[in-house]
Amino acid sequence: MKMNSKFGMIINKCSDSMVIVNHKGIVCFANPAAENLFGKSAEQMLGKPFGFKVGSESTVRLKIPFKKREPKVAEMRITSIEWEEKPAWLASINDITELVRLEHLKMEISERRRLDLLKDEFIGTVSHEIRTPLTIVKGAVSNLKDGLVGALSEKQFSILDMISRNVDRLTKIINNLLDLSRLESGKVQMNSFPLNVEALVLEALQNFRVLAIEKKLEVQSDFGKNLPLIHADGDMLTQVLHNLLDNALRFAYTKVVVRVGIIDKRGRQVGKVQISVIDDGPGISPEKVGILFSKFVQLERPKGGEGYKGTGLGLVICKQIIDQHGGKIWVESILGEGSQFHLRIPIAGKVESKKG
């Protein structure tokens, strides 16, 4: 291919970077797009070595270095031509830096997903294998405490009691890991049907009555009138309520309020039943509120059980369950003024008006 003035004008205006290199590898021509790509003027490049191999017609990927910024990645296509009646090479260069970044990002996302899957499978397998021996240990400790192998001294009973508490704690951690693994895998089938939300909440509150008395905390319930049935899996929703009540009772100073209604703060019908678990504890710091439903984020508010450390999975499990119900869960908190955990569950139908 022989260079002429018309062709020179075309490549001079081309948006692709064009560089002509002679048989010695010296730059003979560079269009404005090439000046922009290499960060040099044509005058700075002309008569200088090109710096990249151009010995045959080919397409190669190259890295263009810079002193004070990250290198660019480009794709260069080499074509043989004539320049001033002598053999030369035309290098057509496209900047593909952003494309390469996108490729790397896709690969990174794919690898993270693969690793997350492997991690979840590992956690699920290990957790399942650990739960069986834990059950055996718990049963053995219970038998010893019941005196089935003989009377125990006060010190022996105290040690067994400590073992029992830690086995319970470890069992809870294992169960949380297994629950989260199943929920994330999509293997959990929701057994949803119309439920009386007031009865469900009252039953959950009853399960925490003894704990509230031990902590000298007041537990109040506030049910709206004419509450409709909700469409939910009773066991799953109870698990969510237990988690929220456990957190609230752990951090409350004087009381916990559970409020159930179908109207939000602005007085609008929302088409879902809203359940709010409210405590008057120290609240949650703003930086924690935004990530509270992420894995392994723990509620480390000032007032908690002595030495208590949760798994950081309870609220993640709550969110997974509520999401699979087609609902919503969120938190509102002001540091020093307590916290409010809200969840909304779809309505199934109307129920009879309750008295009072």
N, C-alpha and C positions, 0 to 999 in steps of 0.2 A: 504494500500500500504506500503510495507516494503522497507526502504532505504537500498541499497547495494552500493558497491564501484563503480560499473559500472554506476548506476544511479547518484551517487554523482559526478562522472566525467562529466556526461552529463550536469547536472544543473550548474556545476562550469563553464562550457564553454558557457552556454546559454546567449544570448544577453538580455533576459528578466531578470529582477531583481527577485531573488529567496531567500526567507528567511524561515527557519524552526523554528517554535516556539513550545515549549512543552506545556503541559496542564496547566502550571502555567503562561503562557504568557512570558516566558524567551526565548531569542534568542539562538538557538543552532547552527545555521549555517547561513551564508550569502555569496552569490557568489559575484564575482567581479562587476557584473552589479549592484547589490544592494549597494555595497560600493560607486559606482559612483552616484547612485540615491540619497542616503541619505547623501553623503558627509562625510562618516565615514569609517574607516577601519573595517574589519571583527573583529579584536581584540577589537576595541572600542564597538562593538555591542554585541559580545558574552557574555553570562551570565547576560545581562542587559534586563530589561523589553522592550518588542517590542514597546509598546506605542499605539498600535492600537488593536481593539477588534477582536479576532479570535476564537469565540466560536462555530461556525458552518460553514458548507460548504455554501458559498455564494459569491456574487460579489458585491463589494462596491466601491464607489468613496471616496478618502481621500485627505486631504491636508497635505503636508509635510512641516513643518515650518523650517525656517533658521534664524539665528540671524542677518546677515548683507546683506541679499538679499531677494527677493520676494519668497514666498512659491511656491512649485511645486504641481501640481494636478496630481494624479495618480489613476488608476483603479486597484483594488486588487481582485484577485480571490483566495478563500480559499478552499483547498482540504485536507481531513484527510489522514494521512499517519502514518507509524511507524518509529520512530527514536531511534536507539539503543534498539530495541525490546519494545519500549514504545509508547503509542499513542501520536501523535503530529500533527501539522498543517503545511502545505506547503502554503506559501503566494507567489503567482505569481503576480508581480506588473509591470504595464506598465505606463511609463511617458506619460501623455496625456495633458501636460501643453499647448503646442502649438495648439493642437486640440481644447482645451477649449477656448483659446484666439481667435481662428478663429470663433468658435461658437458665442462668445460674440460680435466679430466684425460684423458678419452677422446679429445678432439680433439688434445691434446698428444701422447698415445701414438701416435695415428694419424699425426700429422705426423712424429714421430720415426721411425716405421717407414718412412714414405715417403722421408724424407731418407736413412735407412740404406740403403734399396733403391737410391736414386739414387747414393749414394756407392759402394756395392758394384759397381753396374754401371759406374760411371766408373772405379773402380780396376781392375776386370777388363778393360775395354776398353783403358785406357791401358797396363796391364801387358803385355797381349798385343801391343800395337803396339811397345812398347819392346824386348821380348824378341828380335824378329827382328834389328834393327840391332845389338843387343848380341852376338848370335851371330856376326854378320859381323865386328864389331870383334875379338872373341875369336879368330876364325879368322885374321884378318890379323896380330894380335900374335903368335900361335903360329908363323905362317909366317916372320915377321921373326926371332923367337928361334931358329928352326931354320936360319937363314942362307940362306933361299931367294932372297933378293935381295942377298946379299953378306955378307961378314963384318962383325961388329959390334964396336965397342970395348967395353971393360968398362963405361964410363959409359953407353953406349947400351943395353947389355943390362940394366943395373940399372934404367934408366928403364922399359924394356919390361916388366921383371919387376914393377915397381910398378904399371904399367897393368894387367897381367894379374891381379894380386891384387885390385885394385879392381873390375875387370870381373867377376871371380868373386863378389865380395861383392855387387855390384849384381844379378847374376844370381840369387843366392840370395834376395835381398829380393823381386825380381820373382816368382820361383817361389813363395815363401811367400804373396804377395798373391794370386796366381792360384789356388793350392791352397785357401786359405781362402775365396775367392770361390766356387769350385766346391762346396766342402763345405757352405757356408751356403745356397747356392741349391738344394741337394738334387739336383743334377745328377750327382753322383758315384755310380756303381753299385758296390757292394761285391761283389767276386768272391770270396766266402768258400767255403772247403772245408776238410776236415780237414787239419791241419798238425802236424808234429812240432815242438813248441815248443823242445825242446833244440837241434835242428839249426838252427832259425831264429835263436835267440839266439847260438849259436856262430858262425854266419856273420856276424852283426852285429858281434860282438866282433873277429873277424878283420879286418874293415874298419878298425878303430881301433887295430890292433896297432902300426903304425908311429908313429902319433901318441903312443901311450902310451910308447913307447921314447924318442921325442924329448923328452917331458916328464919322463922318468925316473919314471914312475908304474907301480905294480903293479896289474894288472887280474886279479881273481879271479872265478871262477864257482862257484856252489853250486847243484847240481841235486838236487831231491828224487827219491826212488825211485818207480818205477811211475807216471811222469808220463803222464797221458792226452793224447790228441790234442786240439787246440783247434780251434774253428770260426772261421776268420778269413781275411781277405784278406792274403796274405803280403806283398805290396808295401807295402800301407798300414801294416801292423804293423811292418815293417822301418823305415819312415819314422819311426814313433814311437820305436822303439828307438834309431835313429841320433840323433834329437834329444836324447833323455835321456842317451845316452852322451856326446855332444858337450858338453852342459852339465856333466856329472859330471867329465869329464876337464879341462874348463876351470877348474874351481874346486877340485878335489881337491888336498890337500897331498901325500899319499903313495900313496893307493890308491883304487881303485873296485871295488866288489863287486856282481856281478849274481846275485841269488838267485831261483830259480824253484821253486815248490812249489804244493801244493793245500791246505795247512793254514795258517791264520792264526796270529797271535801267541798266541791263547788256545787253540790246539790244536783248532779246530773245522774240519770239512770245509765248504768254502764253495761247492762246486759249480762253481767256476771255477778256472782256473790263475792264480796270482798271480806277477807278475814285479816284482822290486824292483831299482832301480838306486840304489846307496848310495855316497856319497862322504864323505870325512873332512875336507871343506873347512870354511870359516868359518860355514856355515849361512845361513839366510835370516831376516831380521827378521820378527817376528810380524805387523806390519802388511802386509808383502808376501805372507805365506803365504795370507792370505784372498782376495787379488785376483790371485794368480799366474797363473790361467788366464783372465784378462781380456785384451782386446786391448791391445797396445802396452805392457804391463807388462814391464819388463826385469829380468833377474837382475843386479843391480848389487852383487854381493858383493865384498868387499875384494880378493880375489885373482882376477884375471882376465887375459886376454891384454892386453898393453899397448895402450891406446887402443881396446880392443874395444867395439863397440856393436852389439848384436843388433837384430833387427827388432821384438822384443816380440810376435811372432806364433807362434813355434814351439810353445809350450805350448798356445796356443789351438787350433792345428791338431791337436795330439796329442789334446786333449779331444774335438774334433769327431769324429776318427777312432774313438776308443774308444767314444764315445757311440753312434755308428752301428753299432758291433759289439754293442751291448747290454751293454757292460762299464762299468768305472768306473776313474777315474784320480784320484789325490790325492797330496798331499805331506805329509810329517812332517819337521819341522826344529827344531833347537834352536840358537840363535845361539851360535857358537863350538864346536859339536860335530858339524857336518856335516848333510847332508840325505838323505832317503830318498824317492824317487819310486816309487809303487806303481801298478800297473795290474792289472786282472783281466779275463780273457777267458773267455767261455763254453766249457765242455768239449764236445767232439764225441764222444769215445769212448775206450776203453782201448787202450793199446799194450803191447807185450811188455815185461816187466821188463828194465831195463838192468843189465848186470853191474856188480858193485861197488856 
